[in-house]
Amino acid sequence: MSAPTVTSVTAASPAARAGLAVGDELLSIDGQEPRDVIDFQRLSDASDLSVLVRRAGAPLPRVVRIDKAAGEPLGVEVSSAVFDRIRTCDNHCAFCFIYQLPKGMRRSLYLKDDDYRLSFLYGNFTTLTRFTELDAERILTERLGPLFVSIHTTDPELRAHMLRNPKGATSLRWLEVLLDGGIEVHGQIVVCPGVNDGAALEDTLAGILDRYAGLSSVGAVPLGLSRYSNESEMRPHTLEEAERVLNTIGEWQDLFKKALGHRMVYAADEYYLLAGRDLPSARSYDGYPQHENGIGMARAFVEAFTQPASGGPGGVRHGFFASVDSAPAEGYRAPRLPSAPAGADSRPVTILTGTYGARVLAPLVAAHGREDVELRAVENQFFGGNIGVAGLLTGEDLARALESVPAGSRCLVPDACLNEGRFLDGLTLADLPRPVEVVPTEGASLRLALDGTSFRPVCGQ
């Protein structure tokens, strides 16, 4: 097990007063070795800490006394979310996006996790196939929620088939344990055409109502398929299939509403875009419990754009694999890339986003009133397939689109495709052929940009 390493120290904090420095390894806190940032925050929340510190160049570790009040932030950020080994996934799902990544990307992107701690920290979905009694005991004792569980189907044989793991047939028993223990859990169904849609989806929703009615919400999301998939069983939804999924979800929302008092299951925004249907009202999402899963995100964006003062769902919208590439800062969820307004700017605007995002933005831009705004739907040639979300845009695709943008235009790109200034293909903002402005991926910020507020510029070559 590696020790947490300090990556920054807040000025005038208890850690700074005690002399902690960047690069220090925190071997123990009050005699306990933290396994992860959850332990770290729990231990550092106490008063008057005794921390065993190993500093580079020092012959031996030393004990540092830190005077602080209970609950007062320690004032350090650490290098990772998990200090022992991340629990990797032993499933082999045909629809897993990691299997659909091209070769040659950075190593961290190929890590498949099935770790309940990353579910708690980042909202990653876990199948529970590697879950243990000790995990359940810790979650119930420390009240680690919300958690996010990949259900896919409640049919044991079909679930084992989809996960390509016999443990998939039995691991949902842990979901019952968590729900019986009062833990907030949100579920997900990745709907694969011809596999778990149609009657199988109906059976799954009936199984949820029968056995997992304590779930806070369930999201139904379509299979994402890149051009690198070699699974013959997997294919994108047709328009008719997308419509059937929406019809099924609508019928079961009514049933759940009558039985439980809330809609329970929600369809991903992509389904409405695929089927060419209007987005549901904001009220239909019941507070957006699956916002970070791409469910209701489009409606929330529209509401925030048209009514900036109304606010929107809270929480950080993480970039792809943020849980692997970055650690939480103070609190469990860290900002991905701060973007601050820099001043007024009246130049023409070019908005670059994914093909799905462009469908949402087009009527908003048209109704805004400015005639000097161009909306560019950037085709994701890097991944290909049916990948069209803004969060999977790469530097390579954006660079290609930027080449033909008029020289005098401000170029706006969404922060969802960046993680600490880096795209999925490894390119950075400095690799882009011209300056861009990174705008938070929510409606109010884009409205500010179109109203003339410029965001922090980032210069390309």
N, C-alpha and C positions, 0 to 999 in steps of 0.2 A: 504494500500500500504506500503510495506517495503522499507526502505532506502538502497541504495547501501552501502555495507560494504567493507572497504579497506582490501585487502588480501596481497598486497605487495606494497612497496614504493621504487622507483628507487633512488639510491644514487645520491646526488647533484642535484636532480630535484627540480622544484619549490615547489612541495608538501613536499619534505624532508626539504627544507630550512624553510618552514612555520611550520614544526613540526607535520605534519600529521603522524599517526602511524597505523600499522596493527590493525584491530579491530574497528577503528573509523567508525561511521556511518555518511554518508554525507547527511544530511537532506534536504538541499537546496543549490543551487548555484546561487548567485545573486538574491535571492528571489524566485527562481523557483524550484519546486520539480521534479526531473527527473523521467520519467515513465519507462525508459529503458536505455540501454547503448547507444542507438542512441541519445536520449536527453542528456545523460551525456557527450558524446563526443562533441556534438554541444555546450553545455553550457561551458564546460571546455576549449574549444578552444579559448574563449575570453581572453582579457588581464585583469590583476589585479582583481582577483576574490575575492568575499566575500562568504565564505562557512560556513554554519551552521553545526557544528560538535557535535555529541553526543559521548562521550567517556565513556567506561565502568568504573564504580566507581565514575564518576563525578556527582554531584547533579543536574546540569542543562546543557543543550547544550550551546556552546559558538561559537561566530563568529570568524573565522580564516581568516585573510587577506593573500592572496597569490599574490605575485608580479611575474608576468610573461608576456611575450610578446604574442600578438595575434598569434595563430597558434603553439605556443610552447607547447609540450606535458606536461600535468600536472605531469605525473610521478607516477600514481597509477594504480593498477589493482583492480577490484571490484569483488564481490562474485557471481554475476549472470548477465545474459543478460537482463532479464526482472525484473523490481522492483515491478510492479503491478502484477496482476494475469495473468498467461499465458492463452491465449485463447484456450480452448480445443476443440477437434473435436466432432461435433454432428452427424457425419456420422457413418454408421455401415457396412462398405464395407466388403464383404465376403473375399476379397483378402488382407485385411489389415494384415500386418505382426505382429502387436502388439497383435491381437487376436490369433496368432499362437505361442505365447511364452508360455513356461511351467510355472507352478506355482512355487513360491518360489524364483524368481529372485529379484534383488533389486528393490525397489518401483519405482524409477525414470524411469525404462524402460517401465513401463506400461502406461506412460502418453502419450496420443494422442493429439498432438497439431494441430491446424489449424490457426496459428498465422502468419500474414503477416510479422511481425517483425523477426521471426525466419527464414522465407523464405529469407528475405534480409540479415540477419546476417550469416546464415549457409547454405543457399541453400536448406532448407527444402521445400517440395512441399505443397502448400495450395490449397484447393478446392474452396475457396472463398464463401462457404456456410454461413460463419459467418461474412462476410465482410459488412461494412457499409459505408454510405456517408462520415462520419467523417474520416474513414480509407482512403478512396479515396482522400479526401481533403489533408490529411497529406502527403500521398505518392506523390501526384502531386506537392504540395508546396515545400516539402523537397527533391524532386527528389530521392526517395528511390528505387533504382534499381541497379542491376537486381533483379527481382522477379521470382519465380518459381511456376507454376500453374499446378495442376493435371487436365488434360482434360478428358482422358480416352475415351470419345466419345462426338461428337457434337449433337447426337440425344437426345433431352430433356428427352423423356420417358426412354430411355435406361440408360441415366446418372443418373436419379433419382432412377432407379432400382439398378444400380451398387453401388451407394452411400447409398442406402436404406434411402433416405432422399428426400422428395418432393422438397426441396430447390435446389437440384442438377439439376433440370430441368431449373432453371432460373439464377443460380449464375454466369454462364459464361457471363452474361451481364456486369459484372464488368471487365471482361477481355477486352471487347471492350472499356470501359471507360479508362482503363490503357493504352491500345495501342493508343487510340486517343489522350491521353495526352502525348505521346512520351516516356513512360516508357519502358525500356528494360525488356522484359518478355520471359522466356523460358518455354515450355510446356512439359508435359509428358503423355504418354499413357501406362498404365499397360495393356498389352494384355492378356486377359483371354481366353483360348481355349473354343470355343463354345458359347462365350458371346459377345465379341466385336472384334473378329477377322474376317477373311473372308470378306464378303460384308460389314459388319459393320465397319471394319477398313478402307475399301475403302471410305465409306460414311464420316467417320470422317476426313480423309485427304482432301476430297473434301470440307467439311465444313470449315476446316482450311483455305484452299485457298480462299474460298468465303467470310468468315467473319472475319478471324483472320490472315490475310496475313502479318500483322505487327509483328507477333511473330519473335523473333530472331532465335529460333530453337525449334524443337520438338524431344523428344526422345521416341522411342518405346522399352519398356523393358518387358521381360517375367514375368509371374506370378511366384513369389517365394513361395514355398509351404513347410512348415515344417510338421513333423509327428504329430504335435499337432493340425492341422487344422481339424475342424469337419464340414466343408462346403462341402456337396456332389456335389455342382455345380462346385467346383474348382478342377482342375487336371493339372498336368504338360503338357507341349507341347510334342507332338510326333515329331520325326525327320521330317516327312512330313509337319507337321504344321509349324515348324521352317523354313523350306525351303520356304513355301508359304508366310510367313511373310517377309522373305528377298526378295523374288521376288516382292511382293507388294511395299515394301519400295524402291527398286531399280527403279521400274516403276515411282513411284511418285517423286522420286528425280529428274528424268529427267523432269517431268512436272513442278515441282517447279523451277527448274533451268531455264527453258524456260520462265516461267511466271514472276519470281521474281528475277532471277539472282543468286540465291543460292539454295542449295539442301533442306534446311529447315528441313527435317525429317531424322533421323539417327537411325539405329538399334543398340541395345545393343550388346556388345561383346559376351554375352552368346549365342545369336542366331547363330553366326558364329561357335562357339564351338559346339553347339548342332547339327548343320547341317553339321559339318565337312568341312566347307568352309574356304578358305584362308581369312585372315583379309584384309579389304580394305587398300589402300595406305594411307599414312599420309595426302596427299593432299585431299583425299576424305572426310576428317573430317572438312575441312574449318576452321582450327584453334582450333578444339576441344571445341566447345561451351558447350558440355554436358559431359566433361571429368569426373567430379566428380559424374556423374550419371552412371558411368560404360560404357560409350559410347566412344570408341576410346582409352580407358585406356590401353588396351592390345597393340594396335599399337604404342602408345606413349612409352610404356615400351620397346618394341622391338627396336624402333628407338634410345632411350636413351642408351640402352645396347650396341647396335652395333656401335653407333656414340656418345660416351659420351660427346664430345665437342659441339654437336649440341644443347644441352639443350632440353627442352620440355615444355609442357603447364605449366603455373604457377598455383599458388593457392595451398591451403592445402587440402589434401585428408583426410577428417575427418573420424574417426571411427564411428561405429554405435551409434546413440543417443548421439553424442558429444554435441549437442545443449542442451540436458537436463542435462548432467553431468558436463559440464564445461562452464565457461564464457569466452568471448573474452578477450584477454590481450590488449596491446596497438594496436590500429587498430581494425577492426571488426572481424578478424579471427585469432585465436591464434594457435600456433603450438600445435600438439597433444602430441608428445613425442620427445624431442630433441635427436638425435643420431649423435654422432660425431666420426670420425675415431680416433682410439687409437694407431695405429702403424701397423707394418708388422707382418704377421703370415703365416707360411707355412704349418700348419697342414691340414689334410684332411677336407673337408667341407661337411656338410649335410644341405641341404636347405629344410625347412618345409613350406608348403603352402597348400592352398585349392586345391580341385580337378580340378577346372577350371584354377587356376593359374599354376598348374603343366603342363597342356596342352600347355600353352603359353611358359613356361620356358624350357620345354624338348628340343626343337630344339636349343635354345640358349645355354644351358649347353653343349649339344652334340657338338656344333660347337666351343665352347670356347677353347678346346684343353687340358684342365686338365683331367686326368684320375682318380683323387681322389675326385671327386665331386659326391655325391649321392643326388638325388632329391626325396623327399618323399611327395606324395600326401596324405594329412591327411583327412581321411573321417570325415565328420561332423556328428558324431553319436549323439551329443547333440541335434541338431535341426532335423536331419534326412531329409526326403523328398528329394527335389532336391536342397538343399542348398549346394553350392560348392564354394562360393567366399571366398577369404582370409580374408576379413573384418569381417566375422561372425565365424571365428575359435574361439574356447573357450580354456581356460586353461586346462580343463578336457581332451579334445581331443588331445591337444599338449602334455600333460603330458604322455598320453598313448603312443603316437608315439615316444617320447623321450626315453622311457624305453629300447628300443631295438637298439638305436644308439650306435655305437662303442665308447668306452670310450675316445679315443684320437681325436675324431672329433670335429671340431667347428660346432656349431648348429646355423643356421641363421633363424630368424623368422621375418615376415613382421610387421612393426609398425601399419599397418591398423587394426589389430585385437586388438589393445590396446588403451585405453583411460586413460591417466595419470597413466600408469603402471598397469592397471586392465583390465581383460578380461570380456566378457559379463556375464560369469557364476559367477563372483565375485572373482575368483582366481587372485592372483597377480603373478608377475614374481618370487617372492621368493617362491611361492608354487610349482614351477616346479621342477622336480627331479634332474635337473642338470643345469649348467650355459648355457645361450644362449646369442647370440648377436642380438640386435634389429636393423634391417636395414630398412631405409626409403623405402617405397613401390614404388620405381621407378627404372628404368633400370640402370642408371649410378651408383647408390649406390651398387647394386648387382654386377655390373661389377668390381667395386673397391674391393669388398669383395673377389671375385673369383681371382682377380689379386694379392691378398695377403694382402690387407689392412683390418685390423680387426676393427670392430666397438665396441663401448663401451660395455664391457661385463657386464652382469647382472647375479649374482650368484643365483642359486636355493639352495635348502636345501642340 
